[in-house]
């Protein structure tokens, strides 16, 4: 498989139901792709999703404004969205899991700063990694200890 095919396959895994993103990915020149295009695919999909998302959600913002002051908890990270670089790492965890590489996915989670380890999306991704590792052990015939 060449770089472009790998890139398109990764884009299709990351955005399976989005024909617009897939068609846009087909316009990317193979010469502009790095040797390992999986990361480029992840960045491409995230950028395209941000472009297609509405910039202003009036009803949602007004509804949430009243609840923000009451919804503060002792965990300030859980209330804030992840920075783009950390969100990309969480998305790459999903990508590694879809490729059947839970060890790589776990390495991505461990590379996040400790203060983001309790963020709901990181916890959800970590649970998916643990589940995948458990299933891999069961499939290979190594029972859990």
Secondary structure, DSSP 8 states (H G I E B T S, - for coil): --HHHHHHHHHHHHTTT-HHHHHHHTTS-GGGS-SSTHHHHHHHHHHHHHHHS-S--HHHHHHHHHHHHHT--S-HHHHS---HHHHHHHHHHHHHHHTT-HHHHHHHHHTS-GGGTTSHHHHHHHHHHHHHHHHHHHHHT----
